[in-house]
Amino acid sequence: MNKNLGQSWTERRTRKRAQELWSRILSQADGLSLRNLIKLRSDAVKLADTARQFSQVASNEIGKSLAKNAEIAATKRADWAWRPEVFFHSGCVHTQINPTSGQELGSNLTLHHDAKNPEMIVRQTPTLRSTNLAPFDFVMEVYDFEGSFLSLAFDLPDQALDGLSNQNIFEMDLRLSTEHTLPIFARINVQHGPNVDEQIKEITELGTQFNVEFDLGYMNLNENRLEKVWIDLIFDDAQMNKIVLHDVTICRRLRAQF
C-alpha cells in the first residue's frame, strides 16, 4: 500500500483542477441545458457520496491515531498525555437539550451549571475546519441562561496519578471559538485524602489557541493519598452564545530543575 497515495504533484494538481471545474460549473449552472443539468447532478451526487465516505473513514482513522497520544507526549517532552475522546471518537456524546447540571457527556467529561432552566444544546459535530487535527468539535449553544456559570469538568484518567508529585506540571492546550467574547477560566483540582487543592488561571480570549500551565510545586500535596485530578473549564455570562471546543489536550511533565 502506498501510504502517500494522493500526495504526488500530479494527484494534488488533479484534485485542484477538479475543484476549479466544479466551481466553474456551479457559477454557470443557471445557464446550462436541462439535459446537461441532469447529467451533472448525477455526477455530483456520486462524487459527493464518495467524498463523504472518505471523510468518515479518514475521521475514524485519525481518531485511532489520536487516541494513542504518543505525538502529544513527544512534542511536549511529557511522561503522560491525553486527549478526551469527544474530539476523536464518533458518537461518544449524544445531543443533549437543556441538560441538567452533572450531566455526563461520554467518558471523563461532565457538564455543570447553576441554572434552574438552562436553555441550551450540547452536541458533538464533525469539524468544519480543514486545519483542525481532531476530527470532531464539541459544541454548546447557549440561549436564555439564567445561571451565573457554565463549566466542563475533564476527569483525568487514573494514569495521570501514576508517580504524580509536586515536581510535576500539567499543561493544557485548547482550541476554542465563541460567537461573543466572555470570561473563561481553567482550574485544576487535585484531591488528596479529604483535601482538594486548586489552581485557577484566566484565559484571555484573543484568538482560538490557548495554553495553560498548572505548576503543582505551589500545592501542598499529600503524595501518598492522591485520589483524583480534574480540570474545569469555566464560562461566565455564557447566555446567548455559541461555544465551540475544537480540541483539548493535556500532558504532564517535570518541573525544570535548577
C-alpha positions as CSV (number, residue, x, y, z in Angstrom):
1,M,0.0,0.0,0.0
2,N,1.2,3.5,-0.9
3,K,0.9,5.5,2.3
4,N,1.4,8.7,0.4
5,L,-1.3,8.0,-2.1
6,G,-2.9,11.2,-3.4
7,Q,0.1,13.4,-2.4
8,S,2.1,13.4,-5.6
9,W,2.3,16.7,-7.6
10,T,0.1,15.2,-10.3
11,E,-2.5,13.9,-7.9
12,R,-2.7,17.2,-6.0
13,R,-3.0,19.1,-9.2
14,T,-5.7,16.8,-10.5
15,R,-7.8,17.4,-7.3
16,K,-7.3,21.1,-7.5
17,R,-8.3,21.2,-11.2
18,A,-11.4,19.1,-10.4
19,Q,-12.4,21.6,-7.6
20,E,-11.9,24.5,-10.0
21,L,-14.0,22.8,-12.7
22,W,-16.9,22.1,-10.3
23,S,-16.7,25.7,-9.1
24,R,-17.0,26.9,-12.7
25,I,-19.9,24.6,-13.4
26,L,-21.6,25.9,-10.2
27,S,-21.2,29.5,-11.2
28,Q,-22.8,28.9,-14.6
29,A,-25.5,26.4,-13.5
30,D,-28.4,28.7,-14.3
31,G,-27.4,28.8,-18.0
32,L,-27.0,25.1,-18.6
33,S,-29.4,22.9,-20.6
34,L,-31.8,20.6,-18.7
35,R,-30.1,17.5,-20.2
36,N,-26.7,18.7,-19.0
37,L,-28.0,19.7,-15.6
38,I,-29.5,16.2,-15.1
39,K,-26.2,14.5,-16.1
40,L,-24.0,16.8,-14.0
41,R,-26.3,16.5,-11.0
42,S,-25.9,12.7,-11.2
43,D,-22.1,13.0,-11.4
44,A,-22.1,15.5,-8.4
45,V,-24.2,13.1,-6.3
46,K,-21.7,10.2,-7.0
47,L,-18.7,12.5,-6.2
48,A,-20.3,13.8,-3.0
49,D,-21.1,10.3,-1.8
50,T,-17.5,9.1,-2.4
51,A,-16.1,12.2,-0.7
52,R,-18.5,11.8,2.3
53,Q,-17.5,8.1,2.7
54,F,-13.8,9.1,2.6
55,S,-14.3,11.8,5.1
56,Q,-15.9,9.3,7.5
57,V,-13.2,6.7,7.1
58,A,-10.5,9.4,7.4
59,S,-12.0,10.7,10.6
60,N,-12.1,7.2,12.1
61,E,-8.5,6.5,11.2
62,I,-7.4,9.9,12.5
63,G,-9.3,9.2,15.7
64,K,-7.5,5.9,16.2
65,S,-4.2,7.6,15.9
66,L,-5.1,10.5,18.2
67,A,-6.2,8.0,20.9
68,K,-2.7,6.8,21.3
69,N,-1.5,10.3,22.5
70,A,2.1,9.4,21.6
71,E,2.5,12.5,19.4
72,I,1.4,14.9,22.2
73,A,3.8,13.4,24.7
74,A,6.8,13.5,22.3
75,T,6.1,17.1,21.3
76,K,5.8,18.3,24.9
77,R,8.6,16.0,26.3
78,A,5.9,14.7,28.7
79,D,5.7,11.4,30.6
80,W,1.9,11.3,30.2
81,A,-0.5,12.8,27.7
82,W,-4.2,12.6,26.9
83,R,-6.9,13.9,24.5
84,P,-10.6,13.5,25.7
85,E,-12.5,11.0,23.4
86,V,-15.1,13.6,22.5
87,F,-12.6,15.0,20.0
88,F,-11.8,11.7,18.2
89,H,-14.5,9.1,19.0
90,S,-17.6,9.5,16.9
91,G,-20.9,9.1,18.7
92,C,-19.5,9.2,22.3
93,V,-21.6,12.2,23.1
94,H,-25.3,12.3,22.2
95,T,-27.0,15.6,21.6
96,Q,-28.5,16.9,24.9
97,I,-31.2,19.6,25.0
98,N,-31.4,21.6,28.2
99,P,-29.1,19.3,30.1
100,T,-29.1,19.2,33.9
101,S,-26.1,20.0,36.0
102,G,-23.9,16.9,36.5
103,Q,-24.8,15.5,33.1
104,E,-22.1,13.1,31.9
105,L,-21.1,13.7,28.3
106,G,-19.3,10.5,27.4
107,S,-16.4,9.3,29.5
108,N,-14.3,11.7,31.5
109,L,-16.5,14.8,30.7
110,T,-19.2,16.3,32.8
111,L,-21.3,19.5,32.4
112,H,-22.0,21.7,35.4
113,H,-24.1,24.9,35.8
114,D,-26.3,26.7,38.3
115,A,-29.2,27.5,36.1
116,K,-32.7,26.3,37.1
117,N,-34.0,26.1,33.5
118,P,-31.0,26.0,31.2
119,E,-32.0,26.7,27.6
120,M,-29.0,25.2,25.7
121,I,-28.0,22.4,23.4
122,V,-24.7,20.4,23.6
123,R,-23.5,18.1,20.9
124,Q,-20.6,16.6,19.0
125,T,-20.2,17.5,15.4
126,P,-17.7,16.8,12.6
127,T,-15.2,19.6,12.4
128,L,-15.6,22.2,9.7
129,R,-12.0,23.4,9.9
130,S,-9.6,21.7,7.5
131,T,-6.7,22.8,9.7
132,N,-8.0,21.0,12.8
133,L,-6.2,17.8,13.8
134,A,-9.1,16.5,15.8
135,P,-12.0,15.3,13.6
136,F,-14.8,16.3,15.9
137,D,-15.8,19.5,17.7
138,F,-17.8,19.8,21.0
139,V,-20.4,22.5,20.7
140,M,-22.5,24.3,23.3
141,E,-25.3,26.6,22.0
142,V,-26.5,28.6,25.0
143,Y,-29.7,30.7,24.8
144,D,-31.7,32.0,27.7
145,F,-29.4,31.0,30.5
146,E,-30.1,32.5,33.9
147,G,-27.2,30.8,35.7
148,S,-24.0,32.6,36.7
149,F,-21.6,30.0,35.4
150,L,-21.3,27.1,33.0
151,S,-18.4,24.6,33.2
152,L,-17.0,21.5,31.7
153,A,-15.1,19.1,34.0
154,F,-12.4,16.9,32.4
155,D,-11.7,14.0,34.7
156,L,-8.1,12.9,34.1
157,P,-7.6,9.1,33.7
158,D,-6.0,7.2,36.5
159,Q,-2.7,7.1,34.6
160,A,-2.3,10.8,35.3
161,L,-1.9,9.9,39.0
162,D,0.9,7.4,38.5
163,G,4.1,8.8,40.0
164,L,2.4,12.2,40.4
165,S,4.2,14.7,42.8
166,N,4.6,18.4,43.4
167,Q,7.5,18.2,40.9
168,N,5.0,18.0,38.0
169,I,3.4,20.5,35.8
170,F,0.1,19.8,34.0
171,E,-0.2,21.6,30.6
172,M,-3.4,22.1,28.8
173,D,-3.6,23.2,25.1
174,L,-7.0,24.0,23.8
175,R,-8.6,25.4,20.6
176,L,-11.9,27.1,21.0
177,S,-14.1,29.7,19.3
178,T,-17.1,31.7,20.5
179,E,-19.7,34.0,18.9
180,H,-19.1,36.6,21.6
181,T,-16.1,37.0,23.9
182,L,-16.8,36.0,27.5
183,P,-14.7,35.4,30.7
184,I,-13.1,31.9,30.6
185,F,-11.2,30.2,33.4
186,A,-9.3,27.0,33.7
187,R,-9.0,25.4,37.1
188,I,-7.1,22.2,38.1
189,N,-8.3,20.3,41.2
190,V,-6.1,17.7,42.9
191,Q,-7.9,15.6,45.6
192,H,-5.6,14.0,48.2
193,G,-7.4,12.5,51.1
194,P,-10.1,14.8,52.4
195,N,-8.4,17.9,50.8
196,V,-8.7,19.4,47.3
197,D,-6.0,21.8,46.2
198,E,-6.8,24.1,43.3
199,Q,-5.1,26.5,40.9
200,I,-7.1,28.7,38.6
201,K,-6.0,30.6,35.5
202,E,-7.9,33.1,33.4
203,I,-7.9,32.6,29.7
204,T,-7.6,35.8,27.7
205,E,-9.7,35.3,24.6
206,L,-7.7,37.0,22.0
207,G,-7.6,34.1,19.5
208,T,-8.5,30.5,19.1
209,Q,-5.4,28.7,20.5
210,F,-4.6,28.8,24.2
211,N,-2.0,27.2,26.5
212,V,-2.4,26.9,30.3
213,E,0.1,25.6,32.8
214,F,-0.5,24.4,36.3
215,D,2.6,24.0,38.5
216,L,2.0,21.6,41.3
217,G,5.0,22.9,43.1
218,Y,2.8,25.6,44.5
219,M,0.5,23.0,46.1
220,N,0.9,21.3,49.4
221,L,0.1,17.8,48.3
222,N,0.0,14.6,50.3
223,E,1.5,12.4,47.6
224,N,0.6,9.2,49.5
225,R,-3.1,9.9,49.3
226,L,-3.7,11.2,45.8
227,E,-7.1,10.2,44.6
228,K,-8.3,12.2,41.7
229,V,-7.3,15.1,39.3
230,W,-9.7,17.0,37.2
231,I,-9.7,20.3,35.2
232,D,-12.6,22.6,34.9
233,L,-13.2,25.0,32.0
234,I,-15.5,27.7,33.4
235,F,-17.5,30.1,31.3
236,D,-19.0,33.2,32.9
237,D,-22.0,35.0,31.4
238,A,-22.5,32.4,28.8
239,Q,-26.0,33.3,27.7
240,M,-26.8,33.9,24.0
241,N,-23.5,32.5,22.8
242,K,-22.1,29.6,20.8
243,I,-19.0,28.0,22.3
244,V,-17.1,25.5,20.2
245,L,-14.2,23.4,21.6
246,H,-12.2,22.3,18.6
247,D,-9.6,20.3,20.6
248,V,-8.2,19.8,24.1
249,T,-5.0,18.0,25.0
250,I,-3.5,17.7,28.5
251,C,0.0,16.5,29.3
252,R,2.2,16.1,32.4
253,R,5.9,16.8,32.6
254,L,8.5,17.5,35.2
255,R,9.3,21.0,36.5
256,A,12.7,22.4,35.5
257,Q,15.4,21.5,37.9
258,F,18.0,24.1,38.9
